[in-house]
Every structure is written in structure tokens, then in C-alpha cells.
Amino acid sequence: TIEEVRDWPNAYMGKVITAVGEVQQKYASGSFVLDGKGTWWDDNILVVVPREQMMAVNDGSEVRVTGEIERLVIADIEREYGLDLESDLETTYRDEPILVARNITVLDAD
């Protein structure tokens, strides 16, 4: 679960996981916050979508995301995946585990 990843990030770094949840907040850069629908605040994770995986997801859509857990270092992520992330993401998610999407499936679009 997203909660497990956030509770024990080092155990998941570099590993591929699949998470299901609702798109809570979409950013213009092709990233979004995935709400794992848990009961606590730590059930959310930032999903970074590399350019080759960009697709239309909307706030409120239920999605399944498969990808690799990494730490958010904006400069590294931007360089590696060809993105231009919003600067406020670094403040909010610095050193937090993020999910770099390999595959996104929309399960229920709102």
C-alpha cells in the first residue's frame, strides 16, 4: 500500500509497485497526487509521469499505477525523465518517496 511505502520508504526504494487510488491533484507538468483512499494523511503519493507515459488523467479519476519508487530530487527527475516540474513540488515532497509511473490505467474516469 502507499501507506507502507511512506512508512518504510527505504525498503521500497528502487522497487516496482502497483498502487490503485484516486487522482487527487493534477499538476501541469504531468505529475499528480494519488490518494490511496486510506484513513490517514500518509496514504497519498506523488506520481511523476515521464513524457513517454503521459496520458490524460483527471482529478477524481480512479487509476492503477505501476512504477518505481524513488526519492524526489527535482533536478535528477527533470534531467532523467525530460520534465519541468513545478518548483512547489520540491518544497512539499522533498526527500519523500515518489512513484515514477511506467504504466497508468484509468479504471473509472470522472
Steps between C-alpha positions, in 0.01 A plus 500: 500500500600862468496521880762222521721677247478823697557325834804299379631686194848349508354150467330601173762726336573380148222241509206477264156514661140529383265736682132576448339823605336825401673788324482765768691787341637521148796725416571653160836322481337160462521405865217443742424403858352152537268455799519140615164543673632410842379647822811706575686785335794279401302310235596748227799486269629723222496323164746631242409412143793488255424663164471167321229392749298823503131445468178674583402445860262734678449596861266244651589219257574161653826366360740209534865606483795269465841655543822532694536660840764775508583802716401839366808692399354748250816556294562126462139418411478785248826400331431125496140521377503822296251682724460853631341453842336778697738650757249463785518121460855508632391681815206268561654166402874547554663169600161329503447175311335556162364259242649537151231355275576231244136424432175678586157352449189711553248279681219751543518845344314791657 
